[in-house]
């Protein structure tokens, strides 16, 4: 293994990277001032926005208090778990930076959500007073704040660890990445349950039953729906991409040290620092022009400008910093070429995923048009067409991602997994722009909701917001696709890091790997099947949680309509707070089971079956997670935009049977695209990081002087017991709200709830 200590010049380079990370935060502050300087609109708009702000802040405060308990427990466990290299100081650093990673992930989500709940009302006011371009600019710059904080804090944490811990930094970074990934998964699941419970409840009672518009102020679920957009899409997505950023850097630094020594650790940080510069250029370049053919044109322009700048600067860095020959592995190309081409693979993959996802989810493309046309024959055909679209698109996305991984393998040779990690780092050079694109969606959605609820907007302003909301639906779908690609590349690289950790632990125990990873072993096949099964169970638990919470929202809104008839005539005000409270309590209660499954399933497999089945488990989870996440995201995105297409006047427009059919399709798609699908991204990274963290302990209890079969099996059984108990408790929560007043009989198989 090459020497891993930093030279003086490399230390200075990492310090420059640290300064660049702080510059990203300064640029974020500049964007904050630009957004907050805009007009806040009418008094009524401000009142509604304030209610959304208060609800979102209250939810996140309660969520963070709940997650603090998990953080303390994991901190204690990390202090006990052995490390592959280093002593007590390294273990302590890993545990401390676990808390730092969790804190940074929380900060990214909280700050992004806070500004989004202030940018939405300013966007609504801009649409009314200035039109399309000012409204677009506010929404995108609001997202830009979130994007720059994401990459700034991620790069700052990684650079700081490398400066403080030098050659043991990769081990400490395991804790940093795990903290970000664990908190992001909880925020994704909890925020996704909140937002989709409110959204589904609002749509089913408001649009379908009461026949009122989506953001009609008479619907008690509207404020909760707008709150959910922020805690789910803004806070959740920002935390998700932050942990993708951090975890990818973790994998790249671990593998870089293995294959190229200290410069192998420094180079991924330099690439990430280049990404900061490229993202600043991309955000500034995203301005709508008079000659743009559609609303996505300036967003695509910003993305491709950012990608071009990053590639140009990475080429300079590769041929300046990396050696022309050598390295710790047999390479088919020079390290310089490997560095540049691997990053190029990642950037090209991001662009390809963007185009593929756009094709399957944009309203102007054939797939969404076909889904919309299927509404003429009812909700069943809408559901079928959306599912088939999602299944098909998952195959193409998997081929693109698989092609990128294989391309990195071809140029990487003996350092193939390092090339994969660099491809992931390259993909995330545009992370600032990607997060901007994603946050654009919920800000636009909220702005439209605030405008409609206030009634203080004319037809032209409403048209602007409707158009921007449709663009936001597409950008959210695109960024979900890119996030999935980053998750797969990061997880694949982490899998390589797991292999490295196992090799070190086995070497210390005086044994070798042998055929432990061979697919011929039946126990490894079992591990792969279990990995795929956990993805399905996790998705089912998340969707079921939304169903239960949405049922309570539906019941509450119906009850308010029934007991307060003045709501429909605008003489009584709905109790918005009651629905916010339902969504908050249910989402925090429901997130425990998927979270425990993600953390404890690898523990059960690793200690129960061994290092080989655990490796196969990770492969099964990555494969199934890729397909499932794309399927759920694209089906949901297509249903959502098909609904928008009908609401814009196609096939009878609002109030028609076609509209009702697409609303039902969108309702099914809501937990697909905004709860289960996005949560799979942090899921597969959390499981890979857990495997990485427990690998030395699994080897230590399996072979050598410290082998202890009883303790190893006991730990596995305890993990299984906790998972089973959590699932049983979850399944006992009824989907039906209220008492069932009739029971199924041979004559009548119907039930009703008051």
HUDA-V912268 format. One record per pair of residues at least 4 apart in sequence whose ideal C-beta (glycine too) atoms are under 6 Angstrom apart, sorted by the first residue. I is the first residue (numbers start at 1). GAP is how many residues later the second one is. If there is no record, write none. Layout:
i | gap
I | GAP
I | GAP
//
This chain:
i | gap
2 | 259
2 | 326
3 | 258
4 | 163
4 | 253
4 | 257
4 | 258
5 | 161
5 | 162
6 | 4
6 | 5
6 | 160
6 | 256
10 | 252
10 | 256
13 | 253
14 | 145
14 | 148
14 | 149
17 | 142
17 | 252
17 | 256
18 | 141
20 | 253
20 | 256
21 | 131
21 | 134
21 | 135
24 | 124
24 | 127
24 | 128
24 | 252
25 | 127
27 | 121
27 | 253
28 | 117
28 | 120
28 | 121
31 | 110
31 | 113
31 | 114
32 | 113
34 | 107
35 | 84
35 | 106
35 | 107
38 | 84
38 | 100
39 | 86
40 | 6
40 | 81
40 | 82
41 | 4
41 | 80
41 | 83
41 | 84
42 | 414
44 | 410
44 | 412
45 | 76
45 | 79
45 | 405
45 | 409
45 | 411
48 | 402
48 | 405
48 | 406
49 | 72
49 | 401
51 | 172
52 | 65
52 | 174
52 | 175
53 | 64
55 | 172
55 | 525
56 | 57
56 | 61
56 | 171
56 | 174
56 | 175
59 | 172
59 | 525
60 | 50
63 | 127
64 | 42
66 | 522
67 | 119
71 | 31
75 | 20
75 | 24
78 | 16
78 | 17
78 | 20
78 | 97
79 | 16
81 | 612
81 | 616
82 | 614
82 | 615
83 | 7
83 | 8
83 | 88
84 | 417
84 | 420
84 | 421
84 | 612
86 | 4
86 | 82
86 | 85
90 | 78
90 | 81
93 | 72
93 | 79
94 | 77
94 | 78
94 | 80
94 | 81
97 | 75
97 | 78
97 | 79
98 | 77
98 | 80
98 | 81
101 | 75
101 | 78
101 | 79
102 | 77
102 | 81
104 | 49
104 | 53
105 | 75
105 | 78
105 | 79
105 | 134
105 | 137
105 | 138
106 | 4
106 | 77
107 | 4
108 | 41
108 | 42
108 | 130
108 | 131
108 | 134
109 | 4
109 | 78
109 | 126
109 | 129
109 | 130
111 | 38
112 | 34
112 | 122
112 | 126
113 | 117
113 | 121
113 | 122
115 | 4
115 | 27
115 | 30
116 | 26
116 | 114
116 | 118
116 | 323
116 | 327
117 | 113
119 | 4
119 | 19
119 | 23
119 | 324
120 | 323
120 | 326
120 | 327
120 | 330
121 | 329
122 | 16
123 | 12
123 | 15
123 | 16
123 | 320
123 | 324
124 | 323
124 | 326
124 | 327
125 | 4
126 | 4
126 | 8
126 | 9
126 | 12
127 | 8
127 | 334
127 | 337
127 | 338
128 | 329
128 | 333
130 | 4
132 | 332
133 | 155
135 | 329
136 | 152
139 | 301
139 | 304
139 | 305
140 | 146
140 | 296
140 | 300
142 | 301
143 | 293
143 | 296
143 | 297
144 | 139
144 | 292
146 | 92
146 | 289
146 | 293
147 | 285
147 | 288
147 | 289
148 | 4
148 | 284
150 | 88
150 | 91
150 | 92
150 | 285
151 | 4
151 | 125
151 | 280
151 | 281
154 | 88
154 | 91
154 | 92
155 | 4
155 | 117
157 | 19
158 | 91
159 | 110
161 | 4
161 | 8
161 | 11
161 | 12
162 | 7
165 | 4
165 | 7
169 | 4
170 | 83
170 | 84
170 | 87
173 | 4
173 | 77
173 | 80
174 | 518
177 | 4
177 | 69
177 | 70
177 | 73
177 | 512
178 | 4
178 | 511
180 | 4
180 | 62
180 | 63
180 | 66
181 | 62
181 | 66
181 | 501
181 | 504
181 | 505
181 | 508
182 | 504
184 | 4
184 | 55
184 | 56
184 | 59
184 | 498
185 | 497
185 | 501
186 | 4
186 | 405
186 | 409
187 | 4
187 | 48
187 | 49
187 | 52
188 | 4
188 | 48
188 | 52
188 | 490
188 | 491
188 | 494
189 | 402
189 | 405
189 | 490
190 | 397
190 | 401
191 | 40
191 | 41
191 | 44
191 | 45
192 | 40
192 | 482
192 | 483
193 | 4
193 | 352
193 | 353
193 | 356
193 | 394
193 | 397
193 | 482
194 | 34
194 | 37
194 | 389
194 | 393
195 | 33
195 | 34
195 | 37
195 | 479
196 | 4
196 | 350
196 | 474
196 | 475
196 | 478
196 | 479
197 | 349
197 | 352
197 | 353
197 | 356
197 | 386
198 | 23
198 | 26
198 | 27
198 | 30
198 | 385
199 | 26
199 | 471
200 | 350
200 | 467
200 | 470
201 | 20
201 | 349
201 | 352
201 | 353
201 | 356
202 | 4
202 | 17
202 | 19
202 | 23
203 | 4
203 | 460
203 | 464
204 | 4
204 | 350
205 | 4
205 | 349
205 | 352
205 | 353
206 | 4
206 | 6
206 | 13
207 | 456
208 | 452
208 | 455
212 | 4
215 | 7
215 | 234
215 | 237
215 | 238
217 | 236
218 | 349
220 | 337
220 | 340
220 | 354
220 | 355
220 | 356
220 | 359
221 | 4
221 | 332
221 | 336
221 | 358
223 | 353
224 | 355
224 | 356
224 | 359
226 | 220
226 | 223
228 | 4
229 | 4
229 | 213
229 | 216
229 | 217
230 | 4
231 | 4
232 | 4
232 | 442
233 | 4
233 | 209
234 | 205
234 | 208
237 | 201
240 | 441
240 | 442
241 | 190
241 | 194
243 | 4
243 | 439
244 | 242
244 | 246
245 | 183
245 | 186
247 | 243
247 | 438
248 | 176
248 | 177
248 | 180
248 | 242
249 | 19
251 | 170
251 | 242
251 | 243
251 | 246
252 | 4
252 | 16
252 | 169
252 | 173
253 | 12
254 | 243
255 | 162
255 | 163
255 | 166
255 | 241
256 | 4
256 | 8
256 | 9
256 | 162
257 | 7
257 | 8
258 | 242
259 | 5
259 | 68
259 | 69
259 | 70
259 | 156
259 | 159
260 | 4
260 | 67
263 | 4
267 | 54
268 | 157
270 | 47
271 | 43
271 | 72
271 | 154
274 | 36
274 | 39
274 | 40
275 | 4
275 | 35
275 | 154
278 | 28
278 | 31
278 | 32
278 | 151
279 | 27
279 | 153
279 | 154
281 | 4
281 | 28
282 | 20
282 | 23
282 | 24
282 | 151
283 | 153
285 | 17
285 | 20
286 | 12
286 | 16
287 | 11
288 | 4
288 | 10
292 | 5
292 | 6
293 | 4
295 | 176
296 | 4
296 | 175
299 | 138
302 | 131
303 | 130
306 | 124
306 | 127
307 | 40
307 | 123
310 | 4
310 | 119
311 | 36
314 | 29
315 | 25
316 | 4
317 | 4
318 | 4
318 | 18
318 | 21
318 | 22
319 | 17
322 | 13
322 | 14
322 | 17
323 | 12
324 | 10
324 | 12
327 | 4
327 | 8
329 | 85
329 | 86
330 | 83
330 | 84
331 | 82
332 | 81
333 | 4
333 | 5
333 | 78
337 | 4
338 | 4
338 | 73
338 | 81
341 | 70
342 | 66
342 | 77
342 | 80
342 | 81
343 | 79
343 | 83
345 | 59
345 | 62
345 | 63
345 | 78
346 | 77
346 | 80
346 | 81
347 | 79
349 | 55
349 | 78
349 | 136
350 | 77
350 | 80
350 | 132
352 | 48
353 | 4
353 | 128
353 | 129
353 | 132
354 | 124
356 | 40
357 | 4
357 | 120
357 | 121
357 | 124
358 | 4
358 | 120
359 | 6
360 | 7
360 | 33
360 | 274
361 | 113
361 | 116
361 | 276
361 | 277
361 | 280
362 | 112
363 | 5
363 | 107
363 | 278
363 | 282
367 | 22
368 | 270
368 | 273
368 | 274
371 | 14
371 | 15
371 | 267
371 | 271
372 | 270
372 | 273
372 | 274
372 | 278
374 | 7
374 | 8
374 | 11
375 | 7
375 | 276
375 | 283
375 | 286
375 | 287
376 | 275
376 | 282
377 | 4
378 | 283
379 | 282
379 | 285
382 | 279
382 | 280
382 | 283
383 | 282
386 | 249
386 | 252
386 | 253
386 | 279
387 | 248
389 | 249
390 | 241
390 | 244
390 | 245
391 | 240
393 | 241
394 | 233
394 | 236
394 | 237
397 | 233
398 | 4
398 | 228
398 | 229
401 | 84
401 | 87
404 | 19
405 | 15
405 | 87
408 | 4
408 | 11
408 | 12
408 | 15
409 | 7
411 | 8
412 | 4
412 | 7
417 | 76
417 | 79
420 | 69
420 | 72
420 | 73
421 | 72
423 | 66
424 | 65
424 | 66
427 | 59
430 | 4
434 | 45
434 | 48
437 | 38
437 | 42
438 | 38
438 | 41
439 | 4
440 | 32
440 | 35
441 | 31
441 | 34
441 | 35
444 | 24
444 | 25
444 | 28
445 | 24
447 | 18
448 | 17
448 | 21
451 | 6
451 | 14
457 | 4
457 | 5
470 | 174
473 | 167
473 | 168
477 | 160
480 | 153
480 | 198
483 | 198
484 | 145
484 | 146
484 | 197
486 | 4
487 | 4
487 | 194
487 | 197
487 | 198
488 | 138
490 | 195
491 | 131
491 | 193
491 | 194
491 | 197
494 | 194
495 | 123
497 | 195
498 | 193
498 | 194
498 | 197
501 | 191
501 | 194
502 | 109
502 | 193
505 | 191
505 | 194
506 | 5
506 | 7
506 | 193
509 | 194
509 | 195
511 | 192
516 | 95
516 | 96
517 | 95
517 | 98
519 | 5
523 | 86
523 | 90
524 | 88
524 | 89
524 | 92
527 | 78
527 | 86
527 | 89
527 | 90
528 | 88
528 | 91
528 | 92
530 | 75
530 | 87
531 | 86
531 | 89
531 | 90
532 | 88
532 | 92
534 | 4
534 | 67
535 | 86
535 | 89
535 | 90
535 | 93
538 | 56
538 | 59
538 | 145
539 | 89
539 | 137
540 | 4
541 | 52
541 | 53
542 | 52
542 | 133
542 | 134
542 | 137
543 | 128
543 | 133
545 | 45
546 | 4
546 | 125
546 | 129
547 | 188
548 | 185
548 | 187
549 | 37
551 | 184
551 | 186
552 | 30
552 | 185
553 | 26
553 | 29
555 | 182
556 | 22
556 | 23
556 | 26
559 | 4
560 | 4
560 | 14
564 | 8
566 | 5
566 | 6
567 | 5
567 | 7
583 | 4
586 | 4
591 | 4
593 | 133
593 | 137
596 | 4
596 | 130
597 | 4
597 | 126
598 | 85
598 | 88
598 | 89
599 | 91
600 | 119
600 | 122
600 | 123
602 | 4
602 | 85
602 | 88
602 | 89
603 | 116
604 | 4
604 | 112
604 | 115
604 | 116
605 | 4
605 | 8
605 | 9
605 | 12
606 | 8
606 | 88
606 | 92
607 | 105
607 | 108
607 | 109
608 | 108
609 | 4
611 | 87
614 | 77
618 | 70
618 | 73
621 | 4
621 | 63
621 | 66
622 | 62
624 | 4
625 | 4
625 | 55
625 | 59
628 | 52
629 | 48
629 | 51
630 | 4
632 | 40
632 | 44
632 | 45
633 | 40
633 | 44
635 | 34
635 | 37
636 | 33
636 | 36
636 | 37
637 | 36
639 | 26
639 | 27
639 | 30
640 | 26
640 | 29
642 | 20
643 | 19
643 | 20
643 | 23
645 | 5
646 | 4
646 | 5
646 | 12
646 | 13
646 | 16
647 | 7
649 | 4
651 | 7
652 | 4
652 | 6
654 | 5
669 | 4
670 | 4
671 | 4
671 | 5
672 | 5
673 | 4
679 | 4
682 | 4
694 | 4
696 | 4
700 | 6
701 | 7
701 | 11
703 | 4
736 | 17
738 | 15
738 | 16
740 | 11
741 | 11
742 | 9
744 | 5
//
